[in-house]
Amino acid sequence: MHLLNLGILAHVDAGKTSLTERLLHSVGVIDEIGSVDDGSTRTDSLALERRRGITIKSAVVSFTVDDVTVNLIDTPGHPDFIAEVERVLGVLDGAVLVVSAVEGVQARTRVLMRTLQRLRIPTLIFVNKIDRRGARGEELLRAMAERLTPALVPMGAPVGLGTREAGFVPGPFAYEVLADHDDELLSAYVEGRVGAELLNRALAEQTRQALVHPVYFGSAVTGAGVAELVTGIEELLPAADGDPEGPLSGTVFKVERGPAGEKIAYARLFSGTLRTRDRIPFGEARADGRITAVSVFDDGTDTRQDAVTAGRIARLWGLTDIRIGDALGEPRKADAHFFAPPSLETVVVPGAGTDSRSLHLALTQLAEQDPLIDLRHDETRQETSVSLYGEVQKEVIQATLAEEFGLDVTFRETTPLCIERPVGTGSAVEFNKQNGNPYLATVGLRVDPAPVGSGVGFRLEVELGGMPYAFFKAVEDTVRESLGQGGLCGWKVTDCTVTMTHSGYSPRQSHAHQGFNKSMSSTGADFRGLTPLVLGEALRRAGTQVYEPLHRFRIEAPADTLGALLPVLAALRAVPESVETRGETCLVEGDVPAAEVHGLEQRLPGLTRGEGELESSFGRCAAVTHGPVPHRATPTRKS
């Protein structure tokens, strides 16, 4: 018996959740197939998911095929919830990418395939909806080879396309693609001794190495092609590895709250064994926590167990401070972000009868489940803002607050999430007990520009032994916190180096025959209070430039609509870098401000008779050189 942690991924509405239902039914986990439209699917368990007919949170369900236990993870298809997909990718052994036979290769399909290839995750492709009118076979294969990857191995052919009788006929697969990666197979081909055993072995090996991608055609609605897909999952994808006797190492990819408000962590174990009542280190702070309960996924449900071993996915109770992305036990190599962070934000406005404290608590719990919403509270205006990928995510947050917390909220207009970078060098200093300095501390700081993408660096030009280390740490922590809260225009400041040029403090003092007197001696609070003032002045002298997020876009549309499309792109401040015509199709690529992407999405169908396809993702930040510089309120910093 071996394990396989399998992800199901797709562009929204390609039939991913319906395929999950069909897979569960085909292996006997469920007796009746749920419907996305009726809100009766196994993996879309949230009321909001059932009502909207989209997957919002990843969900795990298990089934067994012969000697393989599969933990199947259904993921969101809508681009607003790409962060949920990102968290799942790091725990997968293999994936099934679902492509619609009608809509074909869509924007998110390309993004997902590129990411799967970059991470070298073994992937099967299932072309769904072959029973729908407009379904395509050979034509779609050619488009997939051109727009996804040429390393495709069709495992048969669809028949009866566009009818209820549509089916999938397994057949011999072409070995030319396999021969590109296998010298033994190439030699056998030249010598005329290619046999089924050699081909099947090469197919399995190359699929497990993510060199090729077997393609199946079928229908989640009728079940056509699903049996063949199940066989491919069993025979072609690699087993989960990991030594149960090795050192404990795992990753948390999802956090939810139980009925009593307790935290439940979903974790993949890569090494070792985790038992109930074990104390384990986790997270960046390496805090210790005790596991109070463990459940593992088995045969369509999760069951309580005393332990979970390497390779498995489990639900864990007892880690009250656990966060998404935390390492359990020995940390693995840090995972890079596979997708860009959110580039939009909005202010959450409490409705009538909504208490601001309750709202902040509720948003904090939502941030546990999705850290990228990145709560930011403005003490001066008593406002809370969240980061977003798009408008649908905003609607989901609003509905979740209403249904799960009973809180009525609205939102301000969505705005781009800008950043600031210093444009020059600036220095400032405040000396202890001089010029009205209200803090018992000396702090001098210099701000210098740093290379793009370098983040924030902190250095010392003073002797580390010149004052207690805790005071230096207070200055560094406050510098990083203050820059994150906002610079001259209120946006996060990055790509800079902050150097401490002066330091000083008042040693522990007391009146005669008395104990320590705080009013005469420096404390960490003095440095935390003074640092933002000095840093702000240094930034003012350095000056900053605001940069807005740009999305890289790619539009494919009928060639005769290009004349209507280009003026609209110009009005949306998009900058096409290439315009290409291929027969009856035009391809436009370039940059567009993140704030204008939603408007472009809304206008594109009308401009292109509904045939235009937009693919966009965060590309870079560009200096705001035209129009008013966007400002964001800077929070009041507490001393």
C-alpha positions in Angstrom: 0.0 0.0 0.0 1.4 3.4 -0.9 0.2 7.0 -0.6 -0.3 9.7 -3.1 -1.2 13.3 -2.3 -3.0 14.5 -5.5 -4.2 18.0 -6.4 -7.0 18.8 -8.8 -6.4 22.1 -10.5 -8.2 24.1 -13.3 -9.4 27.4 -14.6 -12.7 28.3 -13.0 -15.7 26.3 -14.4 -13.6 23.7 -16.2 -15.4 21.0 -14.1 -12.8 20.4 -11.5 -15.1 19.8 -8.5 -17.5 17.8 -10.7 -14.6 15.5 -11.7 -13.7 15.1 -8.0 -17.3 13.9 -7.3 -17.1 11.5 -10.3 -13.8 10.1 -9.0 -15.2 9.6 -5.5 -18.2 7.8 -7.0 -16.2 5.6 -9.3 -14.1 4.2 -6.5 -17.1 3.7 -4.2 -16.6 6.5 -1.6 -20.0 8.1 -2.4 -23.2 6.5 -3.6 -24.6 9.5 -5.3 -22.8 12.2 -7.3 -23.2 15.6 -5.9 -23.9 18.6 -8.1 -22.1 22.0 -8.1 -25.3 23.7 -9.3 -27.3 22.1 -6.5 -24.6 22.7 -3.9 -24.4 19.1 -2.9 -20.7 18.2 -3.6 -18.5 16.6 -1.0 -15.6 19.0 -1.2 -17.5 22.3 -1.5 -18.7 22.2 2.1 -19.0 25.9 2.9 -22.5 27.4 2.6 -21.0 30.2 0.5 -19.3 27.7 -1.9 -22.6 25.8 -2.3 -24.5 28.9 -3.0 -22.1 30.5 -5.5 -21.1 27.2 -7.1 -17.3 27.9 -6.8 -14.6 26.4 -4.7 -13.2 29.0 -2.2 -11.2 26.8 0.2 -9.1 23.8 -0.6 -10.6 20.5 0.7 -9.1 17.1 1.3 -10.9 13.8 0.7 -9.4 10.3 0.6 -10.0 7.2 -1.5 -8.3 3.9 -2.2 -7.6 2.3 -5.6 -6.2 -1.2 -5.3 -3.0 -0.7 -3.3 -2.9 3.1 -3.6 -4.4 5.5 -1.0 -5.1 8.8 -2.6 -5.5 12.0 -0.6 -7.3 14.2 -3.2 -7.1 18.0 -2.7 -9.7 20.0 -4.5 -8.5 23.6 -5.1 -10.2 26.9 -6.1 -10.2 27.7 -9.8 -11.1 31.4 -9.6 -8.0 33.6 -9.8 -9.0 35.7 -6.7 -8.2 32.6 -4.6 -4.9 31.7 -6.2 -3.2 32.0 -2.7 -5.2 28.9 -1.6 -3.8 27.0 -4.6 -0.2 28.2 -3.8 -0.4 26.7 -0.3 -1.5 23.3 -1.6 1.2 23.0 -4.3 4.0 22.5 -1.8 2.4 19.3 -0.4 1.5 17.5 -3.6 3.1 14.4 -5.1 1.1 14.7 -8.3 -1.7 16.7 -10.0 -4.5 16.4 -12.5 -5.0 19.6 -14.6 -8.5 19.8 -15.9 -9.1 21.5 -19.3 -12.5 22.2 -20.8 -13.0 20.6 -24.2 -15.3 23.5 -25.1 -13.4 26.6 -23.7 -10.0 25.0 -24.3 -6.8 26.5 -22.8 -7.8 29.4 -20.7 -5.8 32.1 -18.9 -5.6 30.3 -15.5 -4.8 27.0 -17.3 -1.6 28.5 -18.6 -0.6 30.0 -15.3 -1.2 26.7 -13.5 0.7 24.6 -16.1 3.7 26.9 -16.0 3.8 26.6 -12.2 3.4 22.8 -12.2 6.3 22.6 -14.6 8.5 25.0 -12.7 7.9 22.9 -9.5 8.3 19.7 -11.5 5.1 18.2 -10.1 4.1 15.1 -12.1 0.8 16.1 -13.9 -1.9 14.3 -15.8 -4.3 16.3 -18.0 -8.0 15.5 -18.2 -9.9 17.2 -21.0 -13.4 17.4 -19.6 -16.8 18.2 -21.1 -16.4 16.1 -24.3 -20.2 15.6 -24.2 -20.9 19.3 -24.5 -21.7 21.0 -27.8 -18.6 22.6 -29.2 -16.2 20.1 -27.7 -13.0 19.7 -29.6 -10.4 16.9 -29.9 -7.5 17.1 -32.3 -7.8 20.8 -32.6 -7.6 21.2 -28.9 -4.6 18.9 -28.6 -2.8 21.1 -31.1 -3.7 24.2 -29.1 -2.5 22.6 -25.9 0.8 21.6 -27.5 1.2 25.2 -28.6 0.0 27.1 -25.5 0.7 24.7 -22.6 3.5 22.3 -23.5 4.5 20.1 -26.5 5.3 17.2 -24.1 1.9 15.7 -24.3 1.1 12.0 -24.6 -2.5 11.4 -25.7 -3.6 8.1 -24.1 -6.4 7.5 -26.6 -9.0 9.4 -28.6 -12.4 10.9 -27.9 -15.4 9.7 -30.0 -18.9 11.2 -30.4 -17.7 14.7 -29.4 -20.5 17.0 -28.4 -23.1 14.3 -27.7 -24.3 12.5 -24.6 -22.8 9.3 -26.1 -19.3 10.9 -26.2 -16.6 8.5 -25.0 -12.9 7.9 -24.7 -11.3 5.0 -26.5 -7.9 4.1 -25.1 -5.3 3.4 -27.7 -1.6 3.1 -28.4 0.2 6.3 -27.6 2.9 7.9 -29.7 6.4 7.3 -28.5 8.1 10.2 -30.3 7.7 12.5 -27.3 9.1 9.8 -25.0 12.1 9.2 -27.2 13.1 12.9 -26.8 14.0 12.1 -23.2 15.1 8.4 -23.4 18.2 7.3 -25.3 17.4 3.6 -24.8 13.9 4.1 -26.3 15.4 6.1 -29.2 17.9 3.3 -29.9 15.1 0.7 -29.7 13.0 2.7 -32.1 15.9 3.0 -34.6 16.5 -0.8 -34.3 12.8 -1.6 -34.7 12.4 -3.3 -31.3 10.0 -1.0 -29.5 7.7 -3.1 -27.3 4.7 -2.4 -25.1 6.7 -3.1 -21.9 9.5 -0.7 -22.8 7.0 2.0 -23.8 4.9 1.6 -20.6 8.0 1.8 -18.4 9.3 4.9 -20.2 5.9 6.5 -19.9 5.7 5.9 -16.1 9.3 7.0 -15.5 9.0 10.2 -17.5 5.6 11.1 -16.1 7.0 10.7 -12.6 9.8 13.0 -13.5 7.4 15.6 -14.9 9.0 15.3 -18.4 5.8 14.3 -20.2 2.1 14.7 -19.4 -0.4 11.9 -20.4 -3.7 13.3 -21.7 -7.1 11.8 -21.2 -10.5 12.9 -22.6 -13.8 12.4 -20.8 -16.8 13.8 -19.0 -17.3 14.3 -15.3 -21.0 14.3 -15.9 -21.3 11.0 -17.8 -18.2 9.3 -16.4 -16.6 8.8 -19.8 -12.8 8.5 -19.6 -12.8 8.6 -15.8 -11.9 4.9 -15.3 -8.9 5.4 -17.6 -7.9 8.5 -15.6 -8.1 6.5 -12.4 -5.8 3.9 -13.9 -3.3 6.7 -14.9 -3.4 8.1 -11.3 -2.7 4.6 -9.9 0.0 3.6 -12.4 1.8 6.7 -13.5 2.0 9.1 -10.6 4.7 8.7 -7.9 4.1 7.5 -4.3 4.6 9.9 -1.4 8.1 9.5 0.1 9.4 10.1 3.6 11.0 8.1 6.4 8.6 7.4 9.3 11.7 6.9 11.5 13.4 10.1 10.4 13.4 13.5 12.2 10.0 15.2 12.3 9.4 17.6 9.4 6.1 18.9 8.0 4.3 21.9 6.6 0.9 23.5 7.5 -1.0 24.4 4.4 -4.5 25.2 5.8 -5.9 26.4 9.1 -9.6 26.5 10.1 -11.6 26.9 13.2 -13.6 24.0 14.8 -17.1 24.2 16.3 -15.8 25.4 19.6 -13.5 28.0 18.0 -10.4 25.8 18.3 -7.7 26.0 15.7 -7.3 22.9 13.4 -4.1 22.7 11.3 -3.9 20.7 8.0 -0.4 19.5 7.6 1.6 17.3 5.3 4.3 15.2 7.0 7.5 14.8 5.0 9.5 12.9 7.6 9.1 11.3 11.0 6.0 10.3 13.0 3.8 12.7 15.0 1.8 11.3 17.9 -0.9 12.6 20.2 0.6 14.4 23.2 3.9 15.0 21.4 5.4 18.4 22.0 6.8 19.8 18.8 8.6 23.1 17.7 6.8 25.0 14.9 6.9 28.3 13.1 9.6 30.9 12.7 9.8 31.5 16.5 10.2 27.7 17.0 7.6 27.8 19.8 6.6 24.5 21.4 3.1 23.2 21.2 1.5 20.0 22.3 -0.6 17.9 19.9 -3.9 17.1 21.6 -5.6 15.2 18.8 -4.8 13.8 15.3 -7.0 12.7 12.5 -6.0 11.3 9.1 -8.0 11.0 5.9 -9.2 7.6 5.0 -11.9 6.2 2.6 -13.9 9.5 2.2 -13.7 10.8 5.7 -11.2 11.6 8.4 -10.7 9.4 11.4 -9.0 10.0 14.8 -5.7 8.2 15.1 -3.0 8.1 17.7 -0.3 9.0 15.2 0.4 10.2 11.7 3.4 9.1 9.7 5.6 10.5 6.9 3.8 11.0 3.6 0.3 11.5 5.0 -1.9 14.6 5.4 -3.5 15.1 8.9 -5.6 17.4 10.8 -4.0 18.5 14.1 -5.4 20.0 17.3 -3.7 21.8 20.1 -1.3 24.2 18.3 -3.1 27.5 19.4 -0.5 29.8 17.7 -0.1 27.8 14.5 -0.2 29.7 11.2 -0.4 28.8 7.6 3.0 28.1 6.2 4.5 27.1 9.6 7.1 24.3 9.6 6.5 21.4 12.0 9.7 20.0 13.5 12.8 20.5 11.3 12.1 23.3 8.8 12.5 22.3 5.1 14.0 24.6 2.5 11.9 27.7 2.4 9.3 27.6 -0.4 9.3 30.6 -2.7 6.0 32.2 -3.6 4.8 30.5 -6.7 2.3 33.3 -7.5 2.5 37.1 -7.1 1.1 38.7 -3.9 -2.2 40.7 -3.9 -1.9 44.0 -5.7 -5.1 45.6 -4.6 -6.6 46.8 -1.3 -9.8 48.1 0.2 -11.1 49.6 3.5 -13.6 47.5 5.4 -16.4 49.8 6.6 -18.6 48.5 9.5 -22.3 48.7 9.0 -24.9 49.8 11.5 -24.7 47.8 14.7 -21.3 46.3 13.8 -18.8 46.8 16.7 -15.3 47.7 15.5 -13.7 45.4 18.0 -15.8 42.4 16.9 -15.0 43.2 13.3 -11.2 43.3 14.0 -11.4 40.0 15.8 -13.3 38.4 12.9 -10.9 39.8 10.3 -8.0 38.5 12.4 -9.5 35.0 12.3 -10.0 35.3 8.5 -6.3 36.3 8.2 -5.4 33.1 10.0 -7.0 31.2 7.1 -5.6 33.6 4.4 -2.5 35.5 5.7 -2.2 37.4 2.4 -5.3 39.6 3.1 -2.7 41.3 5.3 -4.8 43.3 7.9 -3.7 46.9 8.4 -5.3 49.1 11.0 -5.1 52.9 10.9 -5.4 54.1 14.5 -6.0 57.7 13.5 -9.0 57.1 11.3 -10.0 53.9 13.0 -10.0 52.1 9.7 -9.0 48.5 8.7 -7.9 47.7 5.2 -7.3 44.3 3.6 -5.3 43.2 0.6 -7.1 41.6 -2.4 -6.6 39.7 -5.6 -9.9 40.9 -7.0 -13.6 41.9 -6.6 -14.9 38.3 -6.1 -12.7 37.9 -3.0 -14.2 41.1 -1.6 -17.7 39.7 -2.0 -16.6 36.5 -0.3 -15.1 38.3 2.7 -18.3 40.3 3.0 -20.5 37.2 2.9 -18.3 35.3 5.3 -18.4 38.1 7.9 -22.2 38.2 7.6 -22.8 34.4 7.7 -20.1 33.2 10.1 -19.8 36.2 12.4 -23.1 38.1 12.0 -21.3 41.3 11.0 -22.6 43.7 8.4 -19.9 45.5 6.4 -19.4 47.3 3.2 -16.2 48.3 1.3 -14.7 51.4 -0.1 -13.6 51.4 -3.7 -10.7 49.0 -4.5 -7.4 50.8 -5.0 -4.0 49.6 -6.1 -1.5 48.5 -3.4 1.5 50.8 -4.0 4.9 50.8 -2.5 7.5 53.6 -1.8 11.2 53.5 -2.5 13.8 56.1 -1.3 15.2 58.2 -4.1 18.2 59.6 -2.2 20.0 59.5 1.1 18.7 61.1 4.3 19.9 61.2 7.8 18.5 62.3 11.2 19.5 62.0 14.8 17.9 62.8 18.2 20.2 63.0 21.2 19.3 61.9 24.7 18.2 64.9 26.9 18.8 67.5 24.2 16.5 69.7 22.1 13.3 68.6 23.8 13.8 64.9 23.1 11.1 63.3 25.3 12.8 59.9 25.3 15.8 58.7 27.3 17.5 57.5 24.2 19.9 58.6 21.4 19.0 57.3 17.9 20.6 58.3 14.6 19.5 56.7 11.4 20.5 57.0 7.7 18.3 55.8 4.9 19.9 54.8 1.6 18.3 53.3 -1.6 19.0 49.6 -2.2 18.6 47.4 -5.3 15.1 46.6 -6.5 13.8 43.5 -4.8 16.3 43.6 -1.9 13.7 44.5 0.7 14.8 46.3 3.9 18.3 45.9 5.3 19.5 47.1 8.7 23.1 47.8 9.6 25.1 49.3 12.5 27.8 52.0 12.3 28.0 52.1 16.1 29.6 49.7 18.5 27.4 46.8 19.4 28.7 46.8 22.9 27.9 50.5 23.3 24.5 49.8 24.9 22.4 46.7 25.8 21.6 44.5 22.8 17.9 44.7 23.6 17.9 48.4 22.7 19.5 47.7 19.3 16.9 45.1 18.7 14.1 47.5 19.7 15.4 50.0 17.1 15.7 47.4 14.3 12.3 45.9 15.0 10.7 49.3 15.1 12.4 50.4 11.8 11.0 47.3 10.0 7.6 47.8 11.5 7.5 51.5 10.7 8.6 51.0 7.1 5.9 48.4 6.7 3.2 50.7 8.1 4.0 53.4 5.5 6.3 56.1 4.3 5.8 59.7 3.3 2.7 58.9 1.2 1.5 56.1 3.5 2.7 53.1 1.4 5.0 50.3 2.6 8.7 51.4 2.1 11.0 48.8 0.6 14.3 48.4 -1.2 16.3 50.4 1.2 19.1 50.1 3.8 18.7 51.7 7.2 21.9 52.3 9.1 22.1 53.2 12.8 24.7 56.0 13.0 24.3 57.2 16.6 23.2 55.4 19.8 23.1 56.3 23.5 21.1 55.5 26.6 20.8 56.4 30.3 22.1 53.5 32.5 20.0 52.1 35.3 19.8 54.8 38.0 18.0 55.4 41.2 17.6 57.9 44.0 19.7 57.3 47.1 18.6 54.2 49.0 15.9 53.5 46.5 15.4 50.8 43.7 15.4 51.2 40.0 13.8 54.4 38.8 12.3 54.2 35.3 12.1 58.0 34.9 15.9 58.2 35.2 16.8 55.0 33.1 16.3 54.1 29.5 14.0 51.3 28.6 13.0 49.6 25.3 10.0 51.8 25.2 12.2 54.9 24.8 13.8 53.4 21.7 10.5 52.2 20.3 9.1 55.6 20.7 12.0 57.7 19.3 12.9 55.5 16.4 9.8 56.3 14.2 10.3 60.0 14.7 14.0 59.8 13.6 13.2 57.4 10.7 10.4 59.7 9.5 12.7 62.7 9.3 15.4 60.7 7.6 12.9 59.5 5.0 11.7 63.1 4.5 15.2 64.2 3.7 15.9 61.2 1.4 12.6 61.6 -0.4 10.5 58.7 -1.7 9.0 57.7 -5.1 5.6 55.9 -5.2 5.4 52.9 -7.4 2.1 51.3 -8.5 1.7 47.6 -9.4 1.5 46.7 -13.1 0.1 43.5 -14.4 1.5 41.7 -17.4 -1.4 41.1 -19.8 -1.9 38.9 -22.8 -5.0 39.3 -24.9 -6.0 36.9 -27.7 -9.0 38.2 -29.8 -10.4 38.2 -33.3 -8.1 40.2 -35.6 -11.0 42.4 -36.8 -11.6 43.7 -33.3 -8.1 45.1 -32.8 -9.1 48.6 -34.0 -11.7 48.8 -31.2 -9.4 47.2 -28.6 -6.4 49.4 -28.8 -8.1 52.8 -27.9 -9.7 51.2 -24.9 -6.3 49.8 -23.8 -4.9 53.3 -24.1 -7.7 54.8 -22.0 -7.0 52.2 -19.3 -3.3 53.3 -19.3 -2.2 50.0 -20.7 1.0 49.9 -22.7 1.0 47.2 -25.5 4.6 46.0 -26.1 3.8 43.7 -29.0 0.8 43.3 -31.3 0.8 40.3 -33.6 -1.7 39.0 -36.1 -2.0 35.3 -36.8 -4.5 34.7 -39.5 -7.9 35.6 -38.0 -6.5 36.1 -34.5 -4.6 38.9 -32.9 -2.3 38.7 -29.9 -1.6 41.8 -27.8 0.9 41.7 -24.9 2.0 44.5 -22.5 1.6 46.1 -19.1 -1.6 47.5 -17.5 -2.0 49.1 -14.1 -3.4 46.6 -11.5 -6.2 49.1 -10.8 -7.5 48.8 -14.4 -7.5 45.0 -14.7 -11.0 44.6 -13.5 -12.3 47.3 -15.9 -10.5 45.5 -18.8 -12.0 42.2 -17.8 -15.5 43.8 -17.9 -15.0 45.6 -21.2 -13.2 42.9 -23.2 -16.3 40.7 -24.0 -18.2 43.6 -25.6 -15.1 44.7 -27.6 -14.4 41.2 -29.0 -17.9 39.7 -29.4 -17.3 37.5 -26.4 -14.3 35.8 -28.1 -11.5 37.7 -26.4 -9.4 36.0 -23.8 -7.4 37.9 -21.2 -4.5 36.5 -19.2 -2.9 38.8 -16.5 -0.7 38.5 -13.5 1.4 40.8 -11.5 4.6 41.8 -13.3 6.4 44.7 -11.6 6.0 48.0 -9.9 6.4 51.2 -12.0 7.0 54.8 -10.8 3.9 57.0 -10.8 5.0 59.8 -13.1 1.6 61.1 -14.4 -1.4 62.4 -12.6 -1.7 62.8 -8.8 0.5 60.7 -6.6 -1.7 58.2 -4.7 -1.5 58.6 -0.9 -2.6 56.3 1.8 -3.1 57.4 5.4 -0.2 56.5 7.7 -1.1 54.8 11.0 -0.3 56.5 14.2 2.7 54.7 15.7 2.4 53.9 19.4 5.2 54.6 21.7 
